[in-house]
Structure formats: structure tokens, C-alpha cells
Amino acid sequence: MDGEKILWEGQPNPSVRFAKIDMFLAPFSLLWAAGVLSAFVPIFIQTTGYSNPKHSEPVGLLVALMISGFLVFIGFYISIGRFWVKAAIKRKTHYAITNERALSYCSFNGKKFRSRELGQISSISYEKWLGGNTQLIFEEEKRKQSLFSIPTNTEAYTNTGMELFWPEPPGGSLIFHDIQNVEHVHRIASEAKRRIVSSDKQ
């Protein structure tokens, strides 16, 4: 855009592995793995004929292997694999703040570009958690998610590696994840928004 200047640009830190939502996802992945093992190991033993070789069931074995293999894959991805995907997504993600907009661009699994007009968003805030986890939030509406609530919206699964299953919605708030010096970047964005609002009132 004419007259638009970049005030800050950066990327999310790929070494930051955990986010606030992992308070829910980590226990869930362990329960999932335990459930898969307890439910399908006995079935596997029975259908392979280990318990009684004279009564092995090749068809049942195939079905059991397919189902259990699929569920084991999901459990592996939720507990371990998603962190690899999360790091790969971060390396392909770039953020920027201009004197007019907040911008996010990700080239992982296709090109995704999002922007928010600083003069039109309701608020700019930030959150900090253990391990370097940060969020700079360009908010269009009030977020209702609490600390211990089970996430149900797709926006909650961003920055978890689960974006392959729950893509980030095009609307809603724009969030910069795991950036360094989040307080400094917050001041830059807030000052740019203040200048826009002041100029509109004149």
C-alpha cells in the first residue's frame, strides 16, 4: 500500500515447543495412548492366535491391525509428531507490523496470508507463559476462552501442530505466536494504532 512502512518484522521461535493449550492436549494424548493399548492389544493377541493358535483369524487380524494402526498413528502424532510439524510451520512463518496493518504470512503447506487493519481492531494485548511461549493478540472481538476450559474453536489449536486437522479460520483475531521481546513489539503496534486513531479524529 502507498505510504505503508514496516515498523517491525520477525518470526516465531521454533525452539518453543509448548503452548497454553498443551495443558489439555498433553494429558489427552497420554489417555489416548493408554486407551489404544488397553483396547487393542488383547484383540491383537486373540486374532493372531497367540492365545490359541488353532483359532487364528486372518481377516480379523487384518481389521484389527488397520484400526489399531490408525489409532496408534493418531496417538503418535498428538503426543510427538505434532511438535515436529509445529517447528516446521514456525520456520515458514513471518510476521510484520506496518504503520497501518499487522501481517502474517506462512508458506507451509500452501501460502497463507492474513492481515488486520490496526485502526479497525478492538484491542492489542499480549500474554507470556513459561518456556518462552508468548502471544501478541490483535483482537477483533472479546476472547472467552479461560485457563481450564476445553478448547472447541479452531483458533485455539493454532501453534500446536494440529493446524493440519483444524486450519486457522480466515476471520477472527490475528495472533503472533512465540515472538521474542513481545513487550517491545506490543508497544510498537499500540503506538501505531494510537497514531491511526488520532489522525482519524482530526
C-alpha positions as CSV (number, residue, x, y, z in Angstrom):
1,M,0.0,0.0,0.0
2,D,1.2,3.6,-0.8
3,G,2.8,5.2,2.2
4,E,3.0,2.0,4.2
5,K,6.2,1.4,6.2
6,I,7.4,-1.7,8.0
7,L,7.9,-0.9,11.7
8,W,8.8,-4.4,12.8
9,E,9.2,-7.9,11.3
10,G,10.2,-11.3,12.8
11,Q,9.4,-15.0,13.1
12,P,8.1,-17.3,15.8
13,N,10.8,-19.1,17.8
14,P,10.8,-22.8,16.6
15,S,12.5,-23.9,19.8
16,V,9.5,-23.1,21.9
17,R,7.6,-26.3,22.0
18,F,4.7,-26.0,24.4
19,A,1.7,-23.6,24.5
20,K,-1.0,-23.0,27.0
21,I,-3.4,-25.4,25.3
22,D,-0.9,-28.2,25.9
23,M,-2.4,-28.3,29.5
24,F,-5.3,-30.0,27.7
25,L,-3.6,-31.7,24.8
26,A,-0.7,-33.4,26.7
27,P,-2.9,-35.3,29.2
28,F,-5.4,-36.2,26.4
29,S,-2.6,-37.7,24.2
30,L,-1.5,-39.9,27.2
31,L,-5.1,-41.0,27.8
32,W,-5.5,-41.8,24.1
33,A,-2.3,-43.9,24.0
34,A,-3.3,-45.8,27.1
35,G,-6.8,-46.4,25.7
36,V,-5.4,-47.7,22.4
37,L,-3.0,-50.1,24.1
38,S,-5.6,-51.4,26.6
39,A,-8.3,-51.9,24.0
40,F,-6.4,-53.4,21.0
41,V,-3.5,-55.4,22.5
42,P,-5.9,-58.1,23.7
43,I,-7.7,-58.1,20.3
44,F,-4.4,-58.4,18.5
45,I,-3.4,-61.4,20.7
46,Q,-6.7,-63.1,20.1
47,T,-6.9,-62.6,16.4
48,T,-3.3,-63.6,15.8
49,G,-3.9,-66.9,17.5
50,Y,-1.2,-66.3,20.2
51,S,-3.8,-67.2,22.8
52,N,-5.0,-70.2,20.8
53,P,-3.0,-71.0,17.6
54,K,-5.8,-73.3,16.3
55,H,-8.2,-70.4,16.2
56,S,-6.3,-67.7,14.4
57,E,-8.4,-65.3,12.3
58,P,-6.6,-63.8,9.3
59,V,-9.5,-61.5,8.4
60,G,-9.9,-60.4,12.0
61,L,-6.2,-59.8,12.3
62,L,-6.2,-57.5,9.2
63,V,-9.1,-55.5,10.5
64,A,-7.6,-55.2,14.0
65,L,-4.2,-54.1,12.5
66,M,-5.8,-51.5,10.3
67,I,-7.9,-50.0,13.1
68,S,-5.2,-50.1,15.8
69,G,-2.5,-48.9,13.3
70,F,-4.7,-45.8,12.5
71,L,-5.3,-45.1,16.2
72,V,-1.7,-45.6,17.1
73,F,-0.7,-43.1,14.3
74,I,-3.1,-40.5,15.7
75,G,-1.8,-41.1,19.2
76,F,1.8,-40.7,18.0
77,Y,1.1,-37.5,16.1
78,I,-0.8,-35.9,19.0
79,S,1.9,-36.8,21.6
80,I,5.1,-36.4,19.5
81,G,4.7,-35.8,15.8
82,R,2.8,-32.5,16.1
83,F,5.8,-30.8,17.7
84,W,7.9,-31.5,14.5
85,V,5.1,-30.1,12.4
86,K,4.8,-27.1,14.7
87,A,8.5,-26.3,14.4
88,A,8.4,-26.7,10.6
89,I,5.4,-24.3,10.4
90,K,7.2,-21.7,12.5
91,R,10.2,-21.8,10.2
92,K,7.9,-20.9,7.3
93,T,6.0,-18.2,9.2
94,H,6.8,-14.5,9.1
95,Y,5.2,-11.6,10.9
96,A,5.3,-7.9,10.3
97,I,3.8,-4.7,11.7
98,T,3.5,-1.6,9.5
99,N,2.2,1.8,10.2
100,E,-1.2,0.6,9.0
101,R,-1.5,-3.2,9.5
102,A,-0.5,-6.4,11.3
103,L,0.6,-9.1,8.8
104,S,1.2,-12.8,8.9
105,Y,2.5,-15.0,6.1
106,C,3.0,-18.8,6.2
107,S,4.3,-20.8,3.2
108,F,4.0,-24.2,4.9
109,N,1.5,-26.5,3.0
110,G,0.5,-23.7,0.7
111,K,0.7,-19.9,1.0
112,K,-1.5,-18.3,3.8
113,F,-1.6,-14.5,4.2
114,R,-3.6,-12.7,6.8
115,S,-3.7,-9.0,7.8
116,R,-5.6,-6.8,10.1
117,E,-6.0,-3.0,9.9
118,L,-4.7,-1.6,13.1
119,G,-7.3,1.2,13.1
120,Q,-10.1,-1.4,13.0
121,I,-9.2,-3.9,15.7
122,S,-10.7,-3.5,19.1
123,S,-7.5,-4.1,21.2
124,I,-3.9,-5.2,21.1
125,S,-2.7,-7.3,24.0
126,Y,0.0,-9.9,24.9
127,E,0.4,-13.0,27.0
128,K,3.5,-14.7,28.4
129,W,3.9,-18.2,29.7
130,L,6.7,-20.5,30.9
131,G,9.3,-21.6,28.4
132,G,9.2,-18.5,26.2
133,N,5.6,-19.0,25.0
134,T,4.1,-15.7,24.0
135,Q,1.1,-14.4,22.2
136,L,0.6,-10.9,20.7
137,I,-3.1,-10.7,20.0
138,F,-4.7,-8.3,17.5
139,E,-8.3,-8.8,18.8
140,E,-11.4,-8.2,16.8
141,E,-13.8,-9.5,19.5
142,K,-13.6,-10.5,23.1
143,R,-11.9,-13.9,23.7
144,K,-13.9,-16.1,26.0
145,Q,-11.5,-19.0,26.5
146,S,-10.5,-19.5,30.1
147,L,-7.4,-21.2,31.5
148,F,-9.0,-24.6,32.2
149,S,-11.8,-24.6,29.6
150,I,-11.6,-27.4,26.9
151,P,-11.0,-25.7,23.6
152,T,-13.7,-26.1,21.0
153,N,-12.9,-23.4,18.4
154,T,-10.3,-24.0,15.6
155,E,-8.4,-20.8,16.6
156,A,-7.4,-22.5,19.8
157,Y,-5.4,-25.2,18.0
158,T,-3.1,-22.8,16.2
159,N,0.6,-23.0,17.2
160,T,0.1,-26.7,18.3
161,G,0.9,-28.6,15.1
162,M,-2.8,-29.6,14.9
163,E,-3.4,-27.0,12.2
164,L,-3.3,-29.8,9.6
165,F,-6.6,-31.0,11.1
166,W,-8.1,-27.7,12.3
167,P,-6.9,-24.9,9.9
168,E,-6.9,-21.4,11.3
169,P,-10.1,-19.6,10.3
170,P,-9.7,-16.6,7.9
171,G,-11.6,-14.2,10.3
172,G,-11.2,-13.6,14.0
173,S,-8.2,-12.4,15.9
174,L,-4.7,-12.3,14.4
175,I,-2.1,-13.8,16.8
176,F,1.7,-13.6,16.6
177,H,3.0,-16.7,18.4
178,D,6.2,-17.1,20.4
179,I,8.0,-14.0,19.3
180,Q,10.9,-12.5,21.2
181,N,10.6,-9.2,23.0
182,V,6.8,-9.3,22.9
183,E,6.5,-6.3,25.2
184,H,8.6,-4.2,22.8
185,V,6.6,-5.4,19.8
186,H,3.4,-4.7,21.7
187,R,4.5,-1.1,22.2
188,I,5.3,-0.7,18.5
189,A,1.8,-2.0,17.5
190,S,0.0,0.0,20.1
191,E,1.7,3.2,19.2
192,A,0.9,2.7,15.5
193,K,-2.7,2.1,16.4
194,R,-2.8,5.2,18.6
195,R,-1.5,7.3,15.7
196,I,-4.1,6.0,13.3
197,V,-6.9,6.7,15.8
198,S,-5.6,10.2,16.5
199,S,-5.4,11.0,12.8
200,D,-8.9,9.8,12.2
201,K,-10.3,12.1,14.8
202,Q,-8.7,15.1,13.3
